[in-house]
Amino acid sequence: MPNSLQCNMAVFIYRCPTTRRNVQGWFAEEVPANDGEPYETVKCLACKQVHLISRLTGKALGTEGE
């Protein structure tokens, strides 16, 4: 019986603004190219805080270039 629950995960690397370390994260679905500049909350594995990450660039809000 095929699994009807399929999940597409978009994996990305971002720089934690607190520790300045590179951290791997993931979104539950792919990002549409014409979706503007949406941000999503991500619990950081490096500092255990929540950051706003751009779904298009993979950069944390408040870091260089944001």
N, CA, C and O atoms as CSV, one atom per row, in Angstrom:
chain,resi,resn,atom,element,x,y,z
A,1,MET,N,N,0.846,-1.173,0.000
A,1,MET,CA,C,0.000,0.000,0.000
A,1,MET,C,C,0.896,1.243,0.000
A,1,MET,O,O,1.714,1.394,0.907
A,2,PRO,N,N,0.768,2.136,-0.985
A,2,PRO,CA,C,1.606,3.324,-1.042
A,2,PRO,C,C,1.249,4.311,0.063
A,2,PRO,O,O,0.098,4.416,0.486
A,3,ASN,N,N,2.253,5.016,0.509
A,3,ASN,CA,C,2.062,6.010,1.552
A,3,ASN,C,C,1.464,7.272,0.943
A,3,ASN,O,O,2.081,7.886,0.073
A,4,SER,N,N,0.273,7.667,1.385
A,4,SER,CA,C,-0.383,8.846,0.823
A,4,SER,C,C,0.086,10.136,1.506
A,4,SER,O,O,-0.238,11.227,1.036
A,5,LEU,N,N,0.833,10.033,2.593
A,5,LEU,CA,C,1.354,11.209,3.280
A,5,LEU,C,C,2.801,11.429,2.869
A,5,LEU,O,O,3.714,10.811,3.416
A,6,GLN,N,N,2.999,12.304,1.912
A,6,GLN,CA,C,4.341,12.630,1.464
A,6,GLN,C,C,4.647,14.055,1.872
A,6,GLN,O,O,3.804,14.944,1.750
A,7,CYS,N,N,5.848,14.264,2.354
A,7,CYS,CA,C,6.240,15.595,2.808
A,7,CYS,C,C,7.494,16.019,2.061
A,7,CYS,O,O,8.506,15.319,2.088
A,8,ASN,N,N,7.426,17.161,1.397
A,8,ASN,CA,C,8.596,17.713,0.733
A,8,ASN,C,C,9.254,18.689,1.692
A,8,ASN,O,O,8.626,19.638,2.162
A,9,MET,N,N,10.532,18.446,1.976
A,9,MET,CA,C,11.265,19.295,2.897
A,9,MET,C,C,12.300,20.099,2.128
A,9,MET,O,O,13.088,19.543,1.362
A,10,ALA,N,N,12.293,21.402,2.334
A,10,ALA,CA,C,13.306,22.277,1.761
A,10,ALA,C,C,14.374,22.505,2.830
A,10,ALA,O,O,14.105,23.145,3.847
A,11,VAL,N,N,15.569,21.991,2.609
A,11,VAL,CA,C,16.669,22.109,3.565
A,11,VAL,C,C,17.507,23.331,3.208
A,11,VAL,O,O,17.727,23.611,2.029
A,12,PHE,N,N,17.978,24.064,4.223
A,12,PHE,CA,C,18.789,25.260,3.994
A,12,PHE,C,C,19.781,25.428,5.132
A,12,PHE,O,O,19.627,24.832,6.198
A,13,ILE,N,N,20.796,26.238,4.898
A,13,ILE,CA,C,21.786,26.598,5.909
A,13,ILE,C,C,21.670,28.105,6.148
A,13,ILE,O,O,21.625,28.880,5.193
A,14,TYR,N,N,21.623,28.519,7.402
A,14,TYR,CA,C,21.596,29.939,7.728
A,14,TYR,C,C,22.609,30.213,8.834
A,14,TYR,O,O,23.056,29.297,9.525
A,15,ARG,N,N,22.964,31.486,8.991
A,15,ARG,CA,C,23.894,31.882,10.050
A,15,ARG,C,C,23.090,32.398,11.238
A,15,ARG,O,O,22.315,33.346,11.113
A,16,CYS,N,N,23.285,31.764,12.388
A,16,CYS,CA,C,22.605,32.181,13.611
A,16,CYS,C,C,23.105,33.572,13.996
A,16,CYS,O,O,24.311,33.768,14.148
A,17,PRO,N,N,22.192,34.553,14.159
A,17,PRO,CA,C,22.627,35.894,14.517
A,17,PRO,C,C,23.191,35.989,15.936
A,17,PRO,O,O,23.898,36.948,16.246
A,18,THR,N,N,22.899,35.026,16.798
A,18,THR,CA,C,23.382,35.039,18.173
A,18,THR,C,C,24.777,34.437,18.288
A,18,THR,O,O,25.676,35.049,18.865
A,19,THR,N,N,24.958,33.226,17.731
A,19,THR,CA,C,26.239,32.518,17.872
A,19,THR,C,C,27.163,32.716,16.675
A,19,THR,O,O,28.351,32.404,16.752
A,20,ARG,N,N,26.622,33.235,15.564
A,20,ARG,CA,C,27.357,33.412,14.295
A,20,ARG,C,C,27.800,32.079,13.697
A,20,ARG,O,O,28.705,32.059,12.863
A,21,ARG,N,N,27.197,30.984,14.092
A,21,ARG,CA,C,27.515,29.666,13.541
A,21,ARG,C,C,26.534,29.336,12.419
A,21,ARG,O,O,25.396,29.806,12.420
A,22,ASN,N,N,26.986,28.522,11.462
A,22,ASN,CA,C,26.091,28.031,10.415
A,22,ASN,C,C,25.225,26.919,10.994
A,22,ASN,O,O,25.715,26.023,11.681
A,23,VAL,N,N,23.933,26.994,10.705
A,23,VAL,CA,C,22.960,26.050,11.251
A,23,VAL,C,C,22.104,25.515,10.116
A,23,VAL,O,O,21.706,26.261,9.221
A,24,GLN,N,N,21.824,24.225,10.157
A,24,GLN,CA,C,20.940,23.625,9.155
A,24,GLN,C,C,19.507,23.728,9.641
A,24,GLN,O,O,19.219,23.496,10.816
A,25,GLY,N,N,18.611,24.078,8.729
A,25,GLY,CA,C,17.194,24.143,9.035
A,25,GLY,C,C,16.402,23.561,7.886
A,25,GLY,O,O,16.975,23.150,6.877
A,26,TRP,N,N,15.102,23.523,8.028
A,26,TRP,CA,C,14.252,22.998,6.962
A,26,TRP,C,C,12.869,23.611,7.051
A,26,TRP,O,O,12.388,23.963,8.128
A,27,PHE,N,N,12.239,23.729,5.882
A,27,PHE,CA,C,10.855,24.167,5.764
A,27,PHE,C,C,10.035,22.965,5.334
A,27,PHE,O,O,10.553,22.050,4.694
A,28,ALA,N,N,8.769,22.966,5.680
A,28,ALA,CA,C,7.898,21.830,5.393
A,28,ALA,C,C,7.542,21.698,3.922
A,28,ALA,O,O,7.080,20.634,3.510
A,29,GLU,N,N,7.736,22.726,3.117
A,29,GLU,CA,C,7.378,22.646,1.702
A,29,GLU,C,C,8.298,23.533,0.883
A,29,GLU,O,O,8.986,24.397,1.426
A,30,GLU,N,N,8.307,23.318,-0.416
A,30,GLU,CA,C,9.133,24.127,-1.306
A,30,GLU,C,C,8.602,25.554,-1.380
A,30,GLU,O,O,7.416,25.795,-1.156
A,31,VAL,N,N,9.486,26.497,-1.694
A,31,VAL,CA,C,9.125,27.907,-1.769
A,31,VAL,C,C,8.782,28.285,-3.200
A,31,VAL,O,O,9.614,28.107,-4.089
A,32,PRO,N,N,7.574,28.804,-3.456
A,32,PRO,CA,C,7.252,29.278,-4.803
A,32,PRO,C,C,8.115,30.493,-5.152
A,32,PRO,O,O,8.377,31.330,-4.288
A,33,ALA,N,N,8.553,30.597,-6.392
A,33,ALA,CA,C,9.447,31.671,-6.826
A,33,ALA,C,C,8.770,33.038,-6.774
A,33,ALA,O,O,9.454,34.046,-6.592
A,34,ASN,N,N,7.464,33.100,-6.926
A,34,ASN,CA,C,6.765,34.384,-6.964
A,34,ASN,C,C,6.073,34.709,-5.633
A,34,ASN,O,O,5.066,35.417,-5.622
A,35,ASP,N,N,6.588,34.212,-4.544
A,35,ASP,CA,C,5.947,34.344,-3.239
A,35,ASP,C,C,6.390,35.583,-2.459
A,35,ASP,O,O,6.122,35.679,-1.262
A,36,GLY,N,N,7.059,36.526,-3.113
A,36,GLY,CA,C,7.510,37.726,-2.414
A,36,GLY,C,C,8.692,37.425,-1.510
A,36,GLY,O,O,9.616,36.715,-1.907
A,37,GLU,N,N,8.667,37.961,-0.297
A,37,GLU,CA,C,9.756,37.752,0.668
A,37,GLU,C,C,9.165,37.301,2.007
A,37,GLU,O,O,9.243,38.035,2.992
A,38,PRO,N,N,8.582,36.114,2.052
A,38,PRO,CA,C,7.990,35.657,3.305
A,38,PRO,C,C,9.062,35.179,4.289
A,38,PRO,O,O,10.098,34.653,3.882
A,39,TYR,N,N,8.809,35.362,5.551
A,39,TYR,CA,C,9.692,34.860,6.602
A,39,TYR,C,C,8.959,33.797,7.394
A,39,TYR,O,O,7.735,33.829,7.520
A,40,GLU,N,N,9.712,32.868,7.918
A,40,GLU,CA,C,9.132,31.804,8.715
A,40,GLU,C,C,9.931,31.658,10.000
A,40,GLU,O,O,11.152,31.820,10.003
A,41,THR,N,N,9.236,31.350,11.100
A,41,THR,CA,C,9.943,31.149,12.364
A,41,THR,C,C,10.612,29.785,12.365
A,41,THR,O,O,10.028,28.785,11.947
A,42,VAL,N,N,11.851,29.767,12.847
A,42,VAL,CA,C,12.637,28.538,12.923
A,42,VAL,C,C,13.304,28.502,14.290
A,42,VAL,O,O,13.938,29.477,14.692
A,43,LYS,N,N,13.168,27.388,15.011
A,43,LYS,CA,C,13.872,27.239,16.286
A,43,LYS,C,C,15.310,26.850,15.985
A,43,LYS,O,O,15.568,25.826,15.353
A,44,CYS,N,N,16.234,27.668,16.437
A,44,CYS,CA,C,17.648,27.507,16.135
A,44,CYS,C,C,18.248,26.363,16.954
A,44,CYS,O,O,18.068,26.305,18.171
A,45,LEU,N,N,18.949,25.471,16.297
A,45,LEU,CA,C,19.596,24.355,16.972
A,45,LEU,C,C,20.868,24.785,17.696
A,45,LEU,O,O,21.351,24.065,18.570
A,46,ALA,N,N,21.420,25.952,17.344
A,46,ALA,CA,C,22.659,26.417,17.965
A,46,ALA,C,C,22.405,27.166,19.272
A,46,ALA,O,O,23.110,26.942,20.256
A,47,CYS,N,N,21.399,28.059,19.295
A,47,CYS,CA,C,21.178,28.893,20.482
A,47,CYS,C,C,19.830,28.640,21.160
A,47,CYS,O,O,19.546,29.213,22.212
A,48,LYS,N,N,19.004,27.785,20.561
A,48,LYS,CA,C,17.688,27.424,21.108
A,48,LYS,C,C,16.681,28.570,21.103
A,48,LYS,O,O,15.630,28.467,21.735
A,49,GLN,N,N,16.987,29.668,20.396
A,49,GLN,CA,C,16.049,30.771,20.260
A,49,GLN,C,C,15.281,30.609,18.954
A,49,GLN,O,O,15.582,29.720,18.157
A,50,VAL,N,N,14.293,31.466,18.740
A,50,VAL,CA,C,13.525,31.455,17.504
A,50,VAL,C,C,13.997,32.612,16.631
A,50,VAL,O,O,14.125,33.740,17.106
A,51,HIS,N,N,14.258,32.330,15.346
A,51,HIS,CA,C,14.675,33.346,14.390
A,51,HIS,C,C,13.677,33.394,13.248
A,51,HIS,O,O,13.011,32.401,12.954
A,52,LEU,N,N,13.572,34.556,12.600
A,52,LEU,CA,C,12.791,34.692,11.375
A,52,LEU,C,C,13.740,34.474,10.210
A,52,LEU,O,O,14.716,35.207,10.053
A,53,ILE,N,N,13.454,33.464,9.389
A,53,ILE,CA,C,14.302,33.094,8.265
A,53,ILE,C,C,13.550,33.358,6.962
A,53,ILE,O,O,12.386,32.982,6.819
A,54,SER,N,N,14.226,34.005,6.018
A,54,SER,CA,C,13.628,34.257,4.710
A,54,SER,C,C,13.504,32.938,3.966
A,54,SER,O,O,14.473,32.188,3.847
A,55,ARG,N,N,12.311,32.662,3.467
A,55,ARG,CA,C,12.107,31.424,2.705
A,55,ARG,C,C,12.789,31.478,1.344
A,55,ARG,O,O,13.048,30.434,0.746
A,56,LEU,N,N,13.084,32.680,0.841
A,56,LEU,CA,C,13.733,32.798,-0.465
A,56,LEU,C,C,15.250,32.793,-0.371
A,56,LEU,O,O,15.916,32.142,-1.176
A,57,THR,N,N,15.809,33.511,0.601
A,57,THR,CA,C,17.270,33.642,0.684
A,57,THR,C,C,17.895,32.703,1.702
A,57,THR,O,O,19.083,32.396,1.604
A,58,GLY,N,N,17.116,32.239,2.681
A,58,GLY,CA,C,17.661,31.394,3.738
A,58,GLY,C,C,18.436,32.171,4.782
A,58,GLY,O,O,19.150,31.572,5.586
A,59,LYS,N,N,18.315,33.508,4.791
A,59,LYS,CA,C,19.029,34.343,5.749
A,59,LYS,C,C,18.112,34.743,6.897
A,59,LYS,O,O,16.909,34.932,6.718
A,60,ALA,N,N,18.709,34.867,8.087
A,60,ALA,CA,C,17.945,35.294,9.255
A,60,ALA,C,C,17.712,36.801,9.174
A,60,ALA,O,O,18.584,37.558,8.749
A,61,LEU,N,N,16.517,37.219,9.590
A,61,LEU,CA,C,16.187,38.626,9.628
A,61,LEU,C,C,17.109,39.316,10.642
A,61,LEU,O,O,17.282,38.832,11.761
A,62,GLY,N,N,17.694,40.443,10.242
A,62,GLY,CA,C,18.596,41.165,11.123
A,62,GLY,C,C,20.054,40.853,10.899
A,62,GLY,O,O,20.913,41.466,11.534
A,63,THR,N,N,20.367,39.916,10.014
A,63,THR,CA,C,21.775,39.634,9.706
A,63,THR,C,C,22.199,40.499,8.535
A,63,THR,O,O,21.373,41.196,7.945
A,64,GLU,N,N,23.464,40.461,8.199
A,64,GLU,CA,C,23.994,41.264,7.089
A,64,GLU,C,C,23.171,41.079,5.834
A,64,GLU,O,O,22.884,39.953,5.428
A,65,GLY,N,N,22.785,42.204,5.212
A,65,GLY,CA,C,22.043,42.147,3.963
A,65,GLY,C,C,20.543,42.015,4.132
A,65,GLY,O,O,19.828,41.989,3.131
A,66,GLU,N,N,20.038,41.932,5.342
A,66,GLU,CA,C,18.593,41.806,5.575
A,66,GLU,C,C,18.049,43.096,6.122
A,66,GLU,O,O,16.851,43.199,6.387
